Amino acid sequence: MTESDAKTEGTTPGPSVLVVGTGAIGAFYGGKLAQAGAAVSVMCRSDYDVVRAHGITVESTLGDFHLKPVAVVRHAREVPEPPQIILVATKVIPEMVDVSALIAEAVGPETAILLIQNGIAIEDPVVGAFPSNEIISGLAFICVTRTAFGRVVHQDFGRLTVGCYPEGTSSRTQALARLFSSVGVPCEESANIVTDRWRKLVWNAAFNPISVLGGGLNTREILESAGALKLVRRIMAEVCLLAEADGHPLPSGTVEANIEGTRAMKPYKTSMLLDFEARRPMEVEAILGNAMRAARRLGVPVEHLEVLYVLLRLADVKNRLG
Amino acid sequence: MTESDAKTEGTTPGPSVLVVGTGAIGAFYGGKLAQAGAAVSVMCRSDYDVVRAHGITVESTLGDFHLKPVAVVRHAREVPEPPQIILVATKVIPEMVDVSALIAEAVGPETAILLIQNGIAIEDPVVGAFPSNEIISGLAFICVTRTAFGRVVHQDFGRLTVGCYPEGTSSRTQALARLFSSVGVPCEESANIVTDRWRKLVWNAAFNPISVLGGGLNTREILESAGALKLVRRIMAEVCLLAEADGHPLPSGTVEANIEGTRAMKPYKTSMLLDFEARRPMEVEAILGNAMRAARRLGVPVEHLEVLYVLLRLADVKNRLG
């Protein structure tokens, strides 16, 4: 594969974008936007020096590429003028600095905020902080890992779904879909992104916790255990009930389609398991906590989900703090 | 504390006892029976040479003592004549050699088989193999650990409950209660030992799995988590329902009494957690598997128990085999 420098210098036809969080997701999608002609700046902290000096190199199955940002900043106040799009790709964990506070000084009246993050209801705090800005919610289906500061490896997939939050599409989502598609990243607009988030949660809420609590299992090991598979089905059924109660009914074959889809995949370690093994915080609240809160609000019994939530929260703390 | 040799030589007033399994439980209670005047032989495998040469030393809060068995054998066929009592104190795990096969050649028509083991319904295979022998079921409330071959440390408690299986008491249970009590081990007879096993399972089924699945928690850490405590209560309630459906109703305050009792204890690592940390097999089947099978037989829904069972079984395999 050849490495081609993303064109970010000089006048660009694309929008100005500020990427917040230069982990794997931010680097990959930010880099792709730069490749598509966007003027991409990045905001980062721990990896600031490396990214400022060298940019970010992405080894990708789509062809390696390099992101040389227009600007690298530590704080939103260093951004000279509000970007057209702020791409937020940070992990959704309580210990994370509040995203809204992090970006506030860079948000102008015309800035759209694109959240490419896991979980359910993760948009609400941002909507609360910026009620008159366009909030675009994005779901990434991708295997991508940061292997070092300034270095990301994209192993598989890459598809993106974007939609206005809480619903609809806009000229901005259309432009994003075109930009990403122009550089080989399948990107579809969704008029019902919350439904899509529930659909993705069906998989995440089942496979992620079981992979960790079962002692470190990949997807195949889960599928091969009759007991685990039964538990997967029950969790998925609970999430389907939740989605329906939330006004986002999923197709009747959703559970089996998820299981068959997983069977067709190579054995795969979930993101929670990777985080757990590296003793990093897991996205317990975004994936399970917010689902539990929705269940409480909607009065839906989700007993299996709750057991996993309780155990995983305990295991997360113990894993990090001893 | 002084170390006193258990008197097992010469003519003894006590019964002849064969202890099967010289782990912590077998060594402690076998040693105490020897101290009380029983003629105690032991059957062991991995620690045969050490025990044969040096016997077993027990450091105990009740005073240190030493068990010098009348005989140390590897196989039941080496036992010259059937003992009056066979004390089985092996761990109840599927990988364990079948206890009945292990002891068959030492069982005479008058031999009583005393099972001091964890779990529920653990007597059934033994009853099936020796239908005309007296089966005595015993529950130990004790903190005791084998620290090396031939070396056991008794940290706390020690109380024993014994009863005929499935119910009643006998001259043998009475004799055992007297023997143990004579050497400082509180031992009460129970006419409803199955009820007592359900009662003990209330605690075990809740605290053991959560201690492991929660990432390695002691009893205090479990009690201090609102989520974990709620889960503890639900599991305990399910076991109470099971016990009742099995014809062994427990007192209405059982759940809260268990929680209060645990609060009053020093923070404590469960036996499953100790096994898990040492990468030894956990007693998943004896404690949860048999409860699940009872639930299926009795038609009692035990959803929380089932989640823990599935996850713990997976974690157990992964923990030992990678």
Interface residues (C-beta under 8 A of the other chain):
Chain A: I210 L213 G214 G215 G216 L217 E221 S225 G227 A228 K230 L231 E303 H304 E306 V307 L308 Y309 V310 L311 R313 L314 A315 D316 V317 K318 N319
Chain B: I210 L213 G214 G215 G216 L217 E221 S225 G227 A228 K230 L231 E303 H304 E306 V307 L308 Y309 V310 L311 R313 L314 A315 D316 V317 K318 N319
